[in-house]
Amino acid sequence: MPRVVYQIRVAGAVPNRLLEDFSGVEIAADPIGTTLHADLTDQAELSGLLAALRRAGIVLLEVRREQAFETEKDSAAEDEADSDGQRPSNSV
């Protein structure tokens, strides 16, 4: 499953303890507030992070999707599809 990086801008500071449950989140302070770079697996993980910020009373300024990238598993599946001319099934 492709991972997605989101840039989340908030007003004020974000306590480190708030982000302990979220791996792949980096914090950068700026003059206006804080920018989080969150490397997430799906929308549910994004929703959980935004809900945690809301519960803490942190004001959300902007959410922007930065990029998507492939995991090694995705890349291997594409290589397999290229070699036999068929796409692998994504059944769950």
Phi, psi and omega in degrees: 000129179294140177267156181231139177257127178249143171257120182240117179257133180227158176277136177082192183267154176245119179295138180302324181299332180294332185261006183300330182275358184241106176280153177083018179248124177248146183245137174225120178278144175222174184300331183272328183178232183225141175246127176256136172250111186246117177269103190241157182269331184199176181295327179297320178293320175298315179299319178297318179295315179296323178295320178297319178297317181297315180300329180279358179078019181275132182277122179278128179258321184196144171233127182225133175280122184272307186196161172240147176216159183270145171276170178299323180297316178298317181296318179296321178295320178293320178298319178297317180295321180295325184284330180250001176078006180235151176276140175291150179284149179249035181292147182251000000 
